[in-house]
């Protein structure tokens, strides 16, 4: 998982050069991977029933032999996260909230990691001779996946004036508790509510909400107060952190012990070791950063254009959801119940902080 997006060093290997879309080829027809419904490796379901976009980067299972395996980084998929996204989509569609747009990556994580910048997301991409940017099946899939997320968010902003991005994942280091990533680090949550709200230590994925909210907004209240997303999920039976009951995802003692022992808490190569689990918290990765805090993306890691950052992206808030296995992804009933809880929580969250309801819009 990424905790901070840094520019790559000079002298990169050829396959690590900055990736952009190859303008010499059409967006969704490269290498015959697309059809009338979209890209063969990307599942895009547009919707403008509500101002929400659901992204699923690590739930795919396709492993085409023509696409080389990645040689570094975490290869493990987020098991059942695709099916969980389907349950959330179904629950929202059947309720007052309405269906969110959904963008899912069908490729297995061993082939492509959609939650990384392209230069770190896939293996052995080649450069187009005409425009010197990265091309190839995996690079094309990454490009289409993120273009669809951009498209869905832009459409939400155009219609509703704002958008909420929910990036859905799964984790195995924290039993029964779903982590909510707002791009704050574990130690940031040790600050008092007053300090966190008045002097945020870094850009967060809720800054757009704070700027746009119709209510009097206190950042700490949105993060871990009684109307925070974590609180709304807990009321519906799904423990989360941060939340009023778990305001600090990691204790100071656990974090201090892990750092003293030089333990890896990043899970960059897979689930963290047992000794590091108590100190591990996924604060949010590339997707959440790129769209909800785009100024934090380094210049060589596929940032949005300046125009996009100052325009539609300035009205996007985001949450990375690292869902628990037990009670969330472990059975069809669990996924169904989680979907219903998500629908109710998202609707309440939008109503509380944006003053938005679908009924009000239709009236």
GUTITI-694817 format. One record per residue (C-alpha): x, y, z; residue number from 1; residue in three letters; chain. Coordinates in nm, 4 decimals. Example, Ala and Ser with C-alpha at 12.3 -4.5 7.8 and 13.67 -1.06 7.14 Angstrom:
NODE       east      north         up     n   res   chain
NODE     1.2300    -0.4500     0.7800     1   Ala       A
NODE     1.3670    -0.1060     0.7140     2   Ser       A
***
This chain:
NODE       east      north         up     n   res   chain
NODE     0.0000     0.0000     0.0000     1   Unk       A
NODE     0.1178     0.3558    -0.0650     2   Unk       A
NODE     0.1295     0.5978     0.2267     3   Unk       A
NODE     0.2892     0.8874     0.0379     4   Unk       A
NODE     0.3485     0.9500    -0.3287     5   Unk       A
NODE     0.7063     1.0530    -0.3996     6   Unk       A
NODE     0.8682     1.1414    -0.7325     7   Unk       A
NODE     1.0847     0.8641    -0.8738     8   Unk       A
NODE     1.4587     0.9219    -0.8727     9   Unk       A
NODE     1.6468     1.0206    -1.1855    10   Unk       A
NODE     1.8133     0.7406    -1.3779    11   Unk       A
NODE     1.5099     0.5161    -1.3763    12   Unk       A
NODE     1.5055     0.1923    -1.5700    13   Unk       A
NODE     1.3352     0.2262    -1.9129    14   Unk       A
NODE     1.0151     0.0532    -1.7974    15   Unk       A
NODE     0.9882     0.2931    -1.5021    16   Unk       A
NODE     0.9554     0.6096    -1.7084    17   Unk       A
NODE     0.6562     0.8319    -1.6523    18   Unk       A
NODE     0.3454     0.6877    -1.8040    19   Unk       A
NODE     0.0868     0.8823    -1.9982    20   Unk       A
NODE    -0.1823     0.7786    -2.2417    21   Unk       A
NODE    -0.0419     0.7056    -2.5841    22   Unk       A
NODE    -0.2108     0.9666    -2.8029    23   Unk       A
NODE    -0.1172     0.7692    -3.1138    24   Unk       A
NODE    -0.3859     0.5090    -3.0381    25   Unk       A
NODE    -0.7577     0.5395    -2.9586    26   Unk       A
NODE    -0.8504     0.5203    -2.5903    27   Unk       A
NODE    -1.0585     0.2009    -2.5850    28   Unk       A
NODE    -0.9531     0.0157    -2.8989    29   Unk       A
NODE    -0.5852    -0.0561    -2.8288    30   Unk       A
NODE    -0.4835    -0.4166    -2.8998    31   Unk       A
NODE    -0.8460    -0.5179    -2.9645    32   Unk       A
NODE    -0.9176    -0.5257    -2.5898    33   Unk       A
NODE    -1.2445    -0.3385    -2.6008    34   Unk       A
NODE    -1.5978    -0.4075    -2.7080    35   Unk       A
NODE    -1.9163    -0.2037    -2.7340    36   Unk       A
NODE    -1.9551    -0.2115    -2.3562    37   Unk       A
NODE    -1.5992    -0.1023    -2.2766    38   Unk       A
NODE    -1.2592    -0.2522    -2.2154    39   Unk       A
NODE    -1.2159    -0.6306    -2.1813    40   Unk       A
NODE    -1.0117    -0.5825    -1.8643    41   Unk       A
NODE    -1.2172    -0.2998    -1.7137    42   Unk       A
NODE    -1.5766    -0.3222    -1.5926    43   Unk       A
NODE    -1.7353     0.0220    -1.6118    44   Unk       A
NODE    -2.0938     0.0789    -1.5027    45   Unk       A
NODE    -2.1807     0.4466    -1.5384    46   Unk       A
NODE    -2.4556     0.5929    -1.3248    47   Unk       A
NODE    -2.5723     0.9352    -1.2241    48   Unk       A
NODE    -2.8338     0.8316    -0.9719    49   Unk       A
NODE    -2.6144     0.9526    -0.6860    50   Unk       A
NODE    -2.2843     1.1454    -0.6532    51   Unk       A
NODE    -2.0792     0.8358    -0.5682    52   Unk       A
NODE    -1.8143     0.6428    -0.7603    53   Unk       A
NODE    -1.7092     0.2959    -0.6442    54   Unk       A
NODE    -1.3664     0.1705    -0.7573    55   Unk       A
NODE    -1.2356    -0.1859    -0.7175    56   Unk       A
NODE    -0.8693    -0.2311    -0.8173    57   Unk       A
NODE    -0.7744    -0.5638    -0.6553    58   Unk       A
NODE    -1.0723    -0.7946    -0.7045    59   Unk       A
NODE    -1.0029    -0.9207    -1.0568    60   Unk       A
NODE    -0.9039    -1.2756    -1.1483    61   Unk       A
NODE    -0.7955    -1.2637    -1.5140    62   Unk       A
NODE    -0.4379    -1.3812    -1.5777    63   Unk       A
NODE    -0.3763    -1.3604    -1.9559    64   Unk       A
NODE    -0.0609    -1.5475    -2.0537    65   Unk       A
NODE     0.0339    -1.2707    -2.2939    66   Unk       A
NODE     0.0720    -1.0281    -2.0045    67   Unk       A
NODE     0.3886    -1.0704    -1.7944    68   Unk       A
NODE     0.3615    -1.1128    -1.4187    69   Unk       A
NODE     0.4726    -0.8259    -1.2006    70   Unk       A
NODE     0.8114    -0.8893    -1.0398    71   Unk       A
NODE     0.7764    -0.6639    -0.7352    72   Unk       A
NODE     0.5118    -0.5415    -0.4964    73   Unk       A
NODE     0.2152    -0.7186    -0.3411    74   Unk       A
NODE     0.0637    -0.9853    -0.5677    75   Unk       A
NODE    -0.2205    -1.1007    -0.3429    76   Unk       A
NODE    -0.5718    -1.0015    -0.4493    77   Unk       A
NODE    -0.8235    -0.8586    -0.2070    78   Unk       A
NODE    -1.0319    -1.1735    -0.1893    79   Unk       A
NODE    -1.4041    -1.1327    -0.2542    80   Unk       A
NODE    -1.3717    -0.7552    -0.2884    81   Unk       A
NODE    -1.5270    -0.7676    -0.6370    82   Unk       A
NODE    -1.8214    -0.9636    -0.5020    83   Unk       A
NODE    -1.8471    -0.7210    -0.2110    84   Unk       A
NODE    -1.8615    -0.4280    -0.4531    85   Unk       A
NODE    -2.1418    -0.6049    -0.6392    86   Unk       A
NODE    -2.3312    -0.6395    -0.3102    87   Unk       A
NODE    -2.2852    -0.2696    -0.2339    88   Unk       A
NODE    -2.3977    -0.1734    -0.5834    89   Unk       A
NODE    -2.7028    -0.3957    -0.5579    90   Unk       A
NODE    -2.8014    -0.2622    -0.2145    91   Unk       A
NODE    -2.7703     0.0982    -0.3292    92   Unk       A
NODE    -2.9659     0.0294    -0.6478    93   Unk       A
NODE    -3.2536    -0.1191    -0.4514    94   Unk       A
NODE    -3.2712     0.1667    -0.1995    95   Unk       A
NODE    -3.3371     0.5384    -0.2015    96   Unk       A
NODE    -2.9694     0.6261    -0.2534    97   Unk       A
NODE    -2.9582     0.4896    -0.6069    98   Unk       A
NODE    -2.6766     0.3141    -0.7879    99   Unk       A
NODE    -2.3278     0.4620    -0.7754   100   Unk       A
NODE    -2.1022     0.4441    -1.0783   101   Unk       A
NODE    -1.8649     0.1478    -1.0541   102   Unk       A
NODE    -1.5236     0.0917    -1.2098   103   Unk       A
NODE    -1.3608    -0.2469    -1.1531   104   Unk       A
NODE    -1.0330    -0.3900    -1.2759   105   Unk       A
NODE    -1.0771    -0.7476    -1.4012   106   Unk       A
NODE    -0.7074    -0.8358    -1.4043   107   Unk       A
NODE    -0.5452    -1.0275    -1.1207   108   Unk       A
NODE    -0.3119    -0.8191    -0.9083   109   Unk       A
NODE    -0.0160    -1.0299    -1.0232   110   Unk       A
NODE    -0.0678    -0.8775    -1.3702   111   Unk       A
NODE    -0.1637    -0.5191    -1.2844   112   Unk       A
NODE    -0.2060    -0.3157    -0.9675   113   Unk       A
NODE    -0.4616    -0.0449    -1.0380   114   Unk       A
NODE    -0.3851     0.1291    -0.7093   115   Unk       A
NODE    -0.0346     0.2309    -0.8136   116   Unk       A
NODE     0.0962     0.4808    -1.0649   117   Unk       A
NODE     0.1538     0.3086    -1.3979   118   Unk       A
NODE     0.5316     0.3059    -1.3719   119   Unk       A
NODE     0.4989     0.0748    -1.0694   120   Unk       A
NODE     0.1744    -0.1017    -1.1642   121   Unk       A
NODE     0.2843    -0.3486    -1.4320   122   Unk       A
NODE     0.5798    -0.5196    -1.5921   123   Unk       A
NODE     0.7750    -0.4737    -1.9160   124   Unk       A
NODE     0.5687    -0.2009    -2.0753   125   Unk       A
NODE     0.7092    -0.0762    -2.4044   126   Unk       A
NODE     0.7318     0.2781    -2.5344   127   Unk       A
NODE     0.5414     0.4020    -2.8346   128   Unk       A
NODE     0.7984     0.5000    -3.0988   129   Unk       A
NODE     0.6008     0.8099    -3.1936   130   Unk       A
NODE     0.5185     0.9653    -2.8551   131   Unk       A
NODE     0.7574     0.7788    -2.6182   132   Unk       A
NODE     0.4995     0.6820    -2.3620   133   Unk       A
NODE     0.4245     0.3399    -2.2204   134   Unk       A
NODE     0.2012     0.1054    -2.4204   135   Unk       A
NODE     0.1077    -0.2597    -2.3979   136   Unk       A
NODE    -0.1901    -0.4593    -2.2750   137   Unk       A
NODE    -0.1327    -0.3900    -1.9039   138   Unk       A
NODE    -0.0570    -0.0222    -1.9615   139   Unk       A
NODE    -0.3690     0.0114    -2.1751   140   Unk       A
NODE    -0.5820    -0.1531    -1.9066   141   Unk       A
NODE    -0.4415     0.0802    -1.6397   142   Unk       A
NODE    -0.5104     0.3813    -1.8601   143   Unk       A
NODE    -0.8681     0.2820    -1.9345   144   Unk       A
NODE    -0.9355     0.1967    -1.5683   145   Unk       A
NODE    -0.8265     0.5413    -1.4521   146   Unk       A
NODE    -0.9859     0.7201    -1.7465   147   Unk       A
NODE    -1.3166     0.5629    -1.6466   148   Unk       A
NODE    -1.2742     0.6742    -1.2873   149   Unk       A
NODE    -1.1987     1.0251    -1.4113   150   Unk       A
NODE    -1.5014     1.0179    -1.6399   151   Unk       A
NODE    -1.7354     0.8988    -1.3650   152   Unk       A
NODE    -1.6105     1.1592    -1.1166   153   Unk       A
NODE    -1.6287     1.4395    -1.3719   154   Unk       A
NODE    -1.9869     1.3500    -1.4560   155   Unk       A
NODE    -2.0833     1.3468    -1.0880   156   Unk       A
NODE    -1.9265     1.6876    -1.0319   157   Unk       A
NODE    -2.0981     1.8254    -1.3417   158   Unk       A
NODE    -2.4395     1.7047    -1.2250   159   Unk       A
NODE    -2.4224     1.7305    -0.8452   160   Unk       A
NODE    -2.1452     1.9830    -0.7845   161   Unk       A
NODE    -1.9347     1.7285    -0.5946   162   Unk       A
NODE    -1.8384     1.3597    -0.5918   163   Unk       A
NODE    -1.7517     1.0979    -0.3312   164   Unk       A
NODE    -1.5024     0.8284    -0.4338   165   Unk       A
NODE    -1.5108     0.4995    -0.2428   166   Unk       A
NODE    -1.2061     0.2829    -0.3186   167   Unk       A
NODE    -1.2907    -0.0695    -0.2025   168   Unk       A
NODE    -1.0246    -0.3110    -0.0750   169   Unk       A
NODE    -0.9763    -0.5957     0.1698   170   Unk       A
NODE    -0.7224    -0.6459     0.4485   171   Unk       A
NODE    -0.6279    -0.9408     0.6676   172   Unk       A
NODE    -0.4270    -0.7862     0.9505   173   Unk       A
NODE    -0.7169    -0.6476     1.1558   174   Unk       A
NODE    -0.9865    -0.8940     1.2564   175   Unk       A
NODE    -1.3446    -0.7771     1.2286   176   Unk       A
NODE    -1.2670    -0.4057     1.1824   177   Unk       A
NODE    -1.2717    -0.2120     0.8555   178   Unk       A
NODE    -1.0097     0.0587     0.8130   179   Unk       A
NODE    -1.1089     0.3897     0.6583   180   Unk       A
NODE    -0.8225     0.5700     0.4868   181   Unk       A
NODE    -0.8339     0.9488     0.4622   182   Unk       A
NODE    -0.4617     0.9954     0.3764   183   Unk       A
NODE    -0.3656     1.0713     0.7355   184   Unk       A
NODE    -0.0913     0.8624     0.8946   185   Unk       A
NODE    -0.1289     0.6618     1.2129   186   Unk       A
NODE     0.0498     0.9228     1.4234   187   Unk       A
NODE    -0.1719     1.2022     1.2917   188   Unk       A
NODE    -0.4637     1.0539     1.4813   189   Unk       A
NODE    -0.2778     1.1046     1.8098   190   Unk       A
NODE    -0.3470     1.4784     1.7719   191   Unk       A
NODE    -0.6367     1.6299     1.9586   192   Unk       A
NODE    -0.9522     1.7063     1.7631   193   Unk       A
NODE    -0.8792     2.0776     1.7935   194   Unk       A
NODE    -0.5267     2.0418     1.6561   195   Unk       A
NODE    -0.6341     1.8042     1.3821   196   Unk       A
NODE    -0.9015     2.0455     1.2634   197   Unk       A
NODE    -0.7119     2.3724     1.2963   198   Unk       A
NODE    -0.3708     2.2526     1.1769   199   Unk       A
NODE    -0.4035     1.9372     0.9654   200   Unk       A
NODE    -0.0577     1.7809     0.9280   201   Unk       A
NODE    -0.1081     1.7101     0.5573   202   Unk       A
NODE    -0.3644     1.7196     0.2776   203   Unk       A
NODE    -0.6477     1.4745     0.3387   204   Unk       A
NODE    -0.9011     1.3074     0.1128   205   Unk       A
NODE    -1.1826     1.4996     0.2836   206   Unk       A
NODE    -1.0520     1.8498     0.2162   207   Unk       A
NODE    -1.2975     1.9013    -0.0704   208   Unk       A
NODE    -1.5849     1.8072     0.1594   209   Unk       A
NODE    -1.4632     2.0530     0.4235   210   Unk       A
NODE    -1.4543     2.3282     0.1620   211   Unk       A
NODE    -1.7950     2.2471     0.0141   212   Unk       A
NODE    -2.0035     2.1269     0.3052   213   Unk       A
NODE    -2.3229     2.3135     0.3789   214   Unk       A
NODE    -2.2764     2.2415     0.7482   215   Unk       A
NODE    -2.0281     2.3952     0.9860   216   Unk       A
NODE    -1.7431     2.1516     0.9290   217   Unk       A
NODE    -1.4829     2.0393     1.1757   218   Unk       A
NODE    -1.2347     1.8007     1.0085   219   Unk       A
NODE    -1.2039     1.5866     1.3194   220   Unk       A
NODE    -1.5817     1.5514     1.3376   221   Unk       A
NODE    -1.5947     1.4271     0.9781   222   Unk       A
NODE    -1.3061     1.1863     1.0446   223   Unk       A
NODE    -1.4104     1.0340     1.3776   224   Unk       A
NODE    -1.7083     1.2204     1.5193   225   Unk       A
NODE    -2.0653     1.0970     1.5766   226   Unk       A
NODE    -2.1596     1.1675     1.2130   227   Unk       A
NODE    -1.8376     1.0352     1.0603   228   Unk       A
NODE    -1.8528     0.7515     0.8106   229   Unk       A
NODE    -1.7006     0.5168     1.0670   230   Unk       A
NODE    -1.9676     0.6076     1.3216   231   Unk       A
NODE    -2.2470     0.5578     1.0690   232   Unk       A
NODE    -2.1142     0.2134     0.9773   233   Unk       A
NODE    -2.0755     0.1122     1.3400   234   Unk       A
NODE    -2.4353     0.2053     1.4171   235   Unk       A
NODE    -2.5264    -0.0408     1.1418   236   Unk       A
NODE    -2.3191    -0.3193     1.2950   237   Unk       A
NODE    -1.9803    -0.2916     1.1205   238   Unk       A
NODE    -1.6843    -0.1825     1.3381   239   Unk       A
NODE    -1.4556     0.0729     1.1727   240   Unk       A
NODE    -1.1554     0.2874     1.2484   241   Unk       A
NODE    -1.1289     0.5832     1.2767   242   Unk       A
NODE    -1.4610     0.6217     1.4551   243   Unk       A
NODE    -1.5826     0.7486     1.7937   244   Unk       A
NODE    -1.5160     0.4074     1.9490   245   Unk       A
NODE    -1.1773     0.3668     1.7748   246   Unk       A
NODE    -1.0519     0.7229     1.7162   247   Unk       A
NODE    -0.6909     0.6092     1.6733   248   Unk       A
NODE    -0.6378     0.3218     1.4282   249   Unk       A
NODE    -0.3077     0.2319     1.5952   250   Unk       A
NODE    -0.2020     0.2811     1.9564   251   Unk       A
NODE     0.1084     0.4816     2.0375   252   Unk       A
NODE     0.2567     0.1820     2.2184   253   Unk       A
NODE     0.2073    -0.0520     1.9215   254   Unk       A
NODE     0.3508     0.1980     1.6758   255   Unk       A
NODE     0.6498     0.2713     1.8980   256   Unk       A
NODE     0.7218    -0.1002     1.9476   257   Unk       A
NODE     0.7003    -0.1770     1.5759   258   Unk       A
NODE     0.9309     0.1063     1.4828   259   Unk       A
NODE     1.1809     0.0127     1.7521   260   Unk       A
NODE     1.1890    -0.3392     1.6108   261   Unk       A
NODE     1.2187    -0.2038     1.2537   262   Unk       A
NODE     0.9127    -0.3981     1.1436   263   Unk       A
NODE     0.7612    -0.3504     0.7983   264   Unk       A
NODE     0.4115    -0.2064     0.8390   265   Unk       A
NODE     0.3612    -0.1077     0.4753   266   Unk       A
NODE     0.2419    -0.4461     0.3469   267   Unk       A
NODE     0.4238    -0.3561     0.0258   268   Unk       A
NODE     0.4996    -0.7221    -0.0470   269   Unk       A
NODE     0.1926    -0.8801     0.1097   270   Unk       A
NODE     0.0173    -0.9001     0.4471   271   Unk       A
NODE     0.2314    -0.7585     0.7300   272   Unk       A
NODE     0.4098    -1.0036     0.9619   273   Unk       A
NODE     0.2241    -1.1044     1.2761   274   Unk       A
NODE     0.4399    -0.8814     1.4968   275   Unk       A
NODE     0.3545    -0.5741     1.2865   276   Unk       A
NODE    -0.0209    -0.6221     1.2566   277   Unk       A
NODE    -0.1136    -0.4175     1.5623   278   Unk       A
NODE     0.0795    -0.1225     1.4193   279   Unk       A
NODE    -0.0484    -0.1480     1.0605   280   Unk       A
NODE    -0.3005     0.0964     0.9183   281   Unk       A
NODE    -0.3618     0.1602     0.5492   282   Unk       A
NODE    -0.4081     0.5342     0.5181   283   Unk       A
NODE    -0.4974     0.5411     0.1484   284   Unk       A
NODE    -0.3226     0.4625    -0.1778   285   Unk       A
NODE    -0.2664     0.6043    -0.5227   286   Unk       A
NODE    -0.6291     0.6149    -0.6337   287   Unk       A
NODE    -0.7504     0.8072    -0.3302   288   Unk       A
NODE    -0.4551     1.0411    -0.3504   289   Unk       A
NODE    -0.4791     1.1031    -0.7256   290   Unk       A
NODE    -0.8434     1.2066    -0.7173   291   Unk       A
NODE    -0.9086     1.3372    -0.3649   292   Unk       A
NODE    -0.5721     1.5003    -0.2874   293   Unk       A
NODE    -0.4128     1.5357    -0.6320   294   Unk       A
NODE    -0.1509     1.7875    -0.5246   295   Unk       A
NODE     0.0203     1.5048    -0.3343   296   Unk       A
NODE     0.1001     1.3083    -0.6511   297   Unk       A
NODE     0.4582     1.3501    -0.7689   298   Unk       A
NODE     0.5278     1.4905    -1.1171   299   Unk       A
NODE     0.6531     1.1549    -1.2495   300   Unk       A
NODE     0.3670     0.9484    -1.1109   301   Unk       A
NODE     0.0785     1.0286    -1.3420   302   Unk       A
NODE    -0.0753     1.3335    -1.1774   303   Unk       A
NODE    -0.3961     1.4838    -1.3064   304   Unk       A
NODE    -0.3521     1.7888    -1.5232   305   Unk       A
NODE    -0.3361     2.1228    -1.3484   306   Unk       A
NODE    -0.6671     2.2132    -1.5069   307   Unk       A
NODE    -0.8298     1.8996    -1.3644   308   Unk       A
NODE    -0.6773     1.9543    -1.0203   309   Unk       A
NODE    -0.8078     2.3089    -1.0041   310   Unk       A
NODE    -1.1413     2.2161    -1.1632   311   Unk       A
NODE    -1.3494     1.9037    -1.1102   312   Unk       A
NODE    -1.0961     1.7241    -0.8869   313   Unk       A
NODE    -1.1127     2.0086    -0.6339   314   Unk       A
NODE    -1.4677     1.8906    -0.5636   315   Unk       A
NODE    -1.3887     1.5221    -0.5056   316   Unk       A
NODE    -1.3701     1.3674    -0.1589   317   Unk       A
NODE    -1.2555     1.0099    -0.1110   318   Unk       A
NODE    -1.2310     0.7189     0.1282   319   Unk       A
NODE    -1.0234     0.4036     0.0951   320   Unk       A
NODE    -1.2111     0.1179     0.2601   321   Unk       A
NODE    -0.9917    -0.1706     0.3774   322   Unk       A
NODE    -1.2630    -0.4149     0.4666   323   Unk       A
NODE    -1.2271    -0.6935     0.7204   324   Unk       A
NODE    -1.2641    -1.0554     0.6146   325   Unk       A
NODE    -1.4668    -1.1928     0.9042   326   Unk       A
NODE    -1.8227    -1.0686     0.8974   327   Unk       A
NODE    -1.7755    -0.8696     0.5764   328   Unk       A
NODE    -1.6292    -1.0760     0.2906   329   Unk       A
NODE    -1.6466    -1.4286     0.4328   330   Unk       A
NODE    -1.9964    -1.5213     0.3102   331   Unk       A
NODE    -2.2767    -1.4106     0.0827   332   Unk       A
NODE    -2.4845    -1.3065     0.3821   333   Unk       A
NODE    -2.1977    -1.0979     0.5212   334   Unk       A
NODE    -2.1490    -0.9205     0.1897   335   Unk       A
NODE    -2.5202    -0.8585     0.1552   336   Unk       A
NODE    -2.5447    -0.7122     0.5056   337   Unk       A
NODE    -2.2378    -0.4969     0.4493   338   Unk       A
NODE    -2.3889    -0.3659     0.1267   339   Unk       A
NODE    -2.7056    -0.2638     0.3080   340   Unk       A
NODE    -2.5005    -0.0927     0.5805   341   Unk       A
NODE    -2.2938     0.0889     0.3188   342   Unk       A
NODE    -2.6045     0.2130     0.1436   343   Unk       A
NODE    -2.7497     0.3549     0.4633   344   Unk       A
NODE    -2.4203     0.5035     0.5790   345   Unk       A
NODE    -2.3396     0.6702     0.2467   346   Unk       A
NODE    -2.6894     0.8174     0.2271   347   Unk       A
NODE    -2.6646     0.9514     0.5829   348   Unk       A
NODE    -2.3121     1.0833     0.5226   349   Unk       A
NODE    -2.4148     1.2711     0.2086   350   Unk       A
NODE    -2.7197     1.4129     0.3816   351   Unk       A
NODE    -2.5298     1.5253     0.6911   352   Unk       A
NODE    -2.2306     1.6900     0.5269   353   Unk       A
NODE    -2.3546     1.7904     0.1814   354   Unk       A
NODE    -2.7250     1.8292     0.2476   355   Unk       A
NODE    -2.7859     1.5927    -0.0441   356   Unk       A
NODE    -3.0684     1.3446    -0.0798   357   Unk       A
NODE    -3.1990     1.1835    -0.3958   358   Unk       A
NODE    -3.5555     1.2803    -0.3039   359   Unk       A
NODE    -3.4568     1.6457    -0.2705   360   Unk       A
NODE    -3.2818     1.6305    -0.6072   361   Unk       A
NODE    -3.5795     1.4765    -0.7863   362   Unk       A
NODE    -3.8170     1.7313    -0.6337   363   Unk       A
***
